[in-house]
Amino acid sequence: MSRVKELNQILDDMVEAGNKMIEAANALKEYFSSPAEPKPEKPKEEPAPARKEETKPSLTKEDVRMLLSAKSTEDEGKYKPQVKALVQKYSKDRKLSGVNPEQYGALTKELEAIGNG
């Protein structure tokens, strides 16, 4: 086979490969652009009125105590002074027992920031 015929065959193969790629791309485009099956609509439910039971804090004192303890012993007690100051910030009597349970969420949020900021 001469060099020209060989080059011509290579170019024909390249054109054929390009056409196959175009076909594949069009098939994918068609597949992904077709409308998905509509999901059946759920009837909208009216939100239930808030009950007093739902206002309970999701964290218990034991949960908060565990988190405080873990942070204060982290890195060989590196954060213990910061943890102590955080409890004092939220407590009336500088102890976890003096922290209002409604503030547990805010306290733990600040606790997570210790050592991460």
Backbone hydrogen bonds in HBPLUS format (Angstrom, degrees):
<---DONOR---> <-ACCEPTOR-->    atom                        ^
c    i                          cat <-CA-CA->   ^        H-A-AA   ^      H-
h    n   atom  resd res      DA  || num        DHA   H-A  angle D-A-AA Bond
n    s   type  num  typ     dist DA aas  dist angle  dist       angle   num
A0006-GLU N   A0002-SER O   2.94 MM   4  6.18 161.7  1.97 155.7 161.6     1
A0007-LEU N   A0003-ARG O   2.90 MM   4  6.04 158.8  1.94 145.9 151.5     2
A0008-ASN N   A0004-VAL O   2.86 MM   4  6.02 155.3  1.92 145.2 152.7     3
A0009-GLN N   A0005-LYS O   2.88 MM   4  6.14 153.9  1.95 148.4 154.7     4
A0010-ILE N   A0006-GLU O   3.01 MM   4  6.29 156.8  2.06 147.1 153.3     5
A0011-LEU N   A0007-LEU O   2.95 MM   4  6.20 159.4  1.99 150.5 155.9     6
A0012-ASP N   A0008-ASN O   2.96 MM   4  6.20 153.9  2.02 145.8 153.1     7
A0013-ASP N   A0009-GLN O   2.93 MM   4  6.18 156.6  1.98 148.0 154.3     8
A0014-MET N   A0010-ILE O   2.93 MM   4  6.19 151.8  2.01 146.6 154.7     9
A0015-VAL N   A0011-LEU O   2.96 MM   4  6.22 155.4  2.02 148.2 154.2    10
A0016-GLU N   A0012-ASP O   2.92 MM   4  6.17 159.8  1.96 149.2 154.9    11
A0017-ALA N   A0013-ASP O   2.87 MM   4  6.09 157.9  1.92 147.8 153.9    12
A0018-GLY N   A0014-MET O   2.89 MM   4  6.08 155.6  1.95 145.5 152.4    13
A0019-ASN N   A0015-VAL O   2.91 MM   4  6.17 155.3  1.97 148.8 155.3    14
A0020-LYS N   A0016-GLU O   2.99 MM   4  6.27 153.4  2.06 147.1 154.1    15
A0021-MET N   A0017-ALA O   2.95 MM   4  6.21 151.9  2.03 146.5 154.4    16
A0022-ILE N   A0018-GLY O   2.94 MM   4  6.22 152.2  2.01 146.8 154.5    17
A0023-GLU N   A0019-ASN O   2.95 MM   4  6.23 157.3  2.00 147.1 153.1    18
A0024-ALA N   A0020-LYS O   2.92 MM   4  6.17 160.6  1.96 148.0 153.2    19
A0025-ALA N   A0021-MET O   2.86 MM   4  6.05 160.0  1.90 149.0 154.7    20
A0026-ASN N   A0022-ILE O   2.90 MM   4  6.09 161.1  1.94 151.2 156.1    21
A0027-ALA N   A0023-GLU O   2.93 MM   4  6.14 154.0  2.00 147.0 154.5    22
A0028-LEU N   A0024-ALA O   2.95 MM   4  6.21 160.8  1.99 151.2 156.0    23
A0029-LYS N   A0025-ALA O   2.87 MM   4  6.05 158.6  1.91 147.9 154.6    24
A0030-GLU N   A0026-ASN O   2.89 MM   4  6.04 159.9  1.93 147.4 152.5    25
A0031-TYR N   A0027-ALA O   2.90 MM   4  6.08 157.0  1.96 146.1 153.0    26
A0032-PHE N   A0028-LEU O   2.94 MM   4  6.13 166.4  1.96 155.7 157.8    27
A0033-SER N   A0029-LYS O   2.96 MM   4  5.92 132.5  2.19 141.1 153.1    28
A0054-GLU N   A0051-ARG O   3.12 MM   3  5.52 137.9  2.31 106.5 116.5    29
A0055-THR N   A0052-LYS O   3.19 MM   3  5.49 157.2  2.24 107.9 114.7    30
A0056-LYS N   A0053-GLU O   3.38 MM   3  5.95 164.3  2.40 114.8 116.7    31
A0064-VAL N   A0060-THR O   3.07 MM   4  6.41 164.3  2.09 155.6 158.5    32
A0065-ARG N   A0061-LYS O   2.82 MM   4  5.99 158.7  1.86 148.9 155.7    33
A0066-MET N   A0062-GLU O   2.94 MM   4  6.09 156.3  2.00 144.7 150.6    34
A0067-LEU N   A0063-ASP O   3.03 MM   4  6.34 158.9  2.08 149.1 154.5    35
A0068-LEU N   A0064-VAL O   2.85 MM   4  6.05 163.2  1.88 155.5 160.3    36
A0069-SER N   A0065-ARG O   2.89 MM   4  6.02 161.2  1.92 148.6 154.0    37
A0070-ALA N   A0066-MET O   2.93 MM   4  6.12 160.1  1.97 148.0 153.5    38
A0071-LYS N   A0067-LEU O   3.02 MM   4  6.20 160.8  2.05 148.4 153.1    39
A0072-SER N   A0068-LEU O   2.91 MM   4  6.07 157.1  1.96 149.4 156.1    40
A0073-THR N   A0069-SER O   3.12 MM   4  6.27 140.0  2.29 145.0 153.7    41
A0074-GLU N   A0071-LYS O   3.27 MM   3  5.05 146.6  2.38  94.3 103.9    42
A0078-LYS N   A0075-ASP O   3.18 MM   3  5.41 144.4  2.31 105.1 115.2    43
A0080-LYS N   A0077-GLY O   3.24 MM   3  5.29 164.9  2.27 107.9 112.5    44
A0082-GLN N   A0079-TYR O   3.06 MM   3  5.31 117.5  2.47 105.1 120.4    45
A0083-VAL N   A0079-TYR O   2.93 MM   4  6.16 157.4  1.98 160.5 168.0    46
A0084-LYS N   A0080-LYS O   2.97 MM   4  6.13 162.8  2.00 153.7 158.1    47
A0085-ALA N   A0081-PRO O   3.00 MM   4  6.18 157.7  2.06 142.6 148.6    48
A0086-LEU N   A0082-GLN O   2.95 MM   4  6.13 147.7  2.06 141.2 150.1    49
A0087-VAL N   A0083-VAL O   3.04 MM   4  6.36 157.8  2.10 152.3 156.9    50
A0088-GLN N   A0084-LYS O   3.04 MM   4  6.30 161.5  2.08 148.5 153.8    51
A0089-LYS N   A0085-ALA O   2.94 MM   4  6.13 139.9  2.10 139.7 150.5    52
A0090-TYR N   A0086-LEU O   3.32 MM   4  6.65 147.7  2.43 145.4 151.7    53
A0090-TYR N   A0087-VAL O   3.16 MM   3  5.39 124.2  2.49 100.5 113.2    54
A0091-SER N   A0087-VAL O   2.93 MM   4  5.90 126.4  2.22 146.7 162.1    55
A0092-LYS N   A0098-GLY O   3.40 MM   6  5.11 156.2  2.46 106.5 110.0    56
A0098-GLY N   A0095-LYS O   2.99 MM   3  5.41 150.8  2.08 109.0 117.9    57
A0099-VAL N   A0096-LEU O   3.04 MM   3  5.32 167.5  2.06 113.5 117.2    58
A0103-GLN N   A0100-ASN O   2.76 MM   3  5.46 161.7  1.79 126.1 132.6    59
A0104-TYR N   A0101-PRO O   3.26 MM   3  5.34 168.3  2.28 106.2 109.5    60
A0107-LEU N   A0103-GLN O   2.93 MM   4  6.12 164.0  1.96 158.6 163.8    61
A0108-THR N   A0104-TYR O   2.89 MM   4  6.06 165.2  1.91 152.7 156.1    62
A0109-LYS N   A0105-GLY O   2.98 MM   4  6.14 145.9  2.10 142.6 152.5    63
A0110-GLU N   A0106-ALA O   3.08 MM   4  6.35 159.5  2.12 149.3 153.4    64
A0111-LEU N   A0107-LEU O   2.88 MM   4  6.09 145.8  1.99 142.9 154.0    65
A0112-GLU N   A0108-THR O   2.95 MM   4  6.14 151.2  2.03 144.0 149.3    66
A0113-ALA N   A0110-GLU O   3.12 MM   3  5.15 129.3  2.39  94.3 107.7    67
A0114-ILE N   A0111-LEU O   3.11 MM   3  5.38 143.2  2.25 103.1 113.4    68
A0116-ASN N   A0113-ALA O   3.06 MM   3  5.12 161.2  2.10 117.3 122.1    69
